[in-house]
Amino acid sequence: MQTVLTAEQNRRYAEFQEFAAAHVAPFAGDWDRAQQVPPSAIAQLSRAGYLGATIPLQFGGRGWDVVTFGLLNEALGRSDSAFTGILTVQAMISMALLKWGTGDQRSRWLPALARGEVIGAFALTEPEAGSDLQAMTTQFRRSGRDGGLILNGEKKWISCGQMAGVFLVFGNLEQEPTACLVPRESDGFEIEPIQDLLGFRAAGLARLRFHDVAIPAANIIGKPGFAFSHVAPVGLHYGRISTACSAAGLLRGCLEESTDYAAARKLGAQRVADLGMIQSMIARMGADLDAAQLLCWSACRAEDDHLPEALTKAFVAKYFASQAAVRAAGSAVQIHGAAGCHESSPVARFYRGAKIMEIIEGTTQVHERILGQCFVQDAVKRQRARLPPMPP
Amino acid sequence: MSTNDPSQVKEVIRGFIANSVNIDALGDDENLFESGIVNSLFAMQLMTFIERKFGIEVGMDDLEIENFKSVSSTAAFVLKKLGGRPV
């Protein structure tokens, strides 16, 4: 992996790994049990500038390339996917705003998001509508005052909802998909924490309810009609990149914890690591890790190069890395035996967290449907290229 | 590309779009967003393609279905953004 990175990217990757080892790994188990990340830990993330990783310098962010952003997510994902989820969501809302916000909206929100003064949340999913955006029931209607809107509806499974200060909320305005920023303190906006998830417990998921919430015209992002086709996809793209890299980090955690354990643990006179069945599991983890990291790099690099295929590459990376993380986490628990089944071992948390990676930002099955279409379209393209040109 | 010749711009856009649709013959004025012609990634991929290929930026003010609904309308939009600037 290191060989495809620039010297600067490698240097930052080492910095991110040090940060994770010092400020995340020792506390991740406690956060998981408490089902929340304390404000002091988020403040640490802010001070390091990581919440503004992809936000341009002119708005107070770090202006890093997407490869560096991916490395940050991988390094933190190694220790805690829930904590990394804060980075995921901050990038989702920030990049959607950067692309589709007005000058005033960018100036108003991006510096605060970059400095971590405000945590964002991406409110797309509903109790009865996940990947099927057409099933969304959240509604905006015109307030009749200065182009403002009134919002009614309900969202569920919203990461960082418990601690976010501003929410990018999606719904329909007269059947036109629309996105608006909704501050936490808005009248009629109710936030209910969701507890006891399988994994990702510290990511602050929440259920949101909007009862006649007044939205000023200045908070509409993009234009009505384009929220599902243009605004949400920017955020979801960064969400997939972040989640793919975080899953690759979780996979690395499984491999490192497993090899450390297997090299130290004895079975009679033999090390566990010398058992063929264990070596098979470790070999699969190691090969999957290499593949996942390279797929993540490829997706990030394509985004840095602003290539149209960056979207499909992010799908591929997330599809592969999240499934590989699930496989690796299962193997890691198996290698640890009973020790891996207790919460004192990080692999127990990895096992629970890995499954979430396969669900968020589109399930594996949603990825298969879209990637299946894309790969068939590639074949059609190749076939057309072989055909003689149509007569004029 | 070395010019902003309208026919050349249109040809480049037609080439990209034709490879993204799942029908064999696409008319220049055919509506791309009619059900089933393109997949859910297409709108973003088209935007990224024209931004990169022609060195333009699509922003909030450009979000009009008229700008992207067909080969012809996308080419017209790109040429308007270029405003005579060589590409």
Interface residues (C-beta under 8 A of the other chain):
Chain A: W100 G101 T102 G222 K223 G225 F226 S229 H230 P233 V234 H237 H306 L307 P308 E309 A310 L311 T312 I370 Q373 C374 Q377 V380 K381 R384 M390
Chain B: F16 A18 N19 S20 N22 D24 A25 N39 S40 L41 A43 M44 Q45 L46 M47 T48 F49 E51 R52 G59 M60 L63 E64 I65
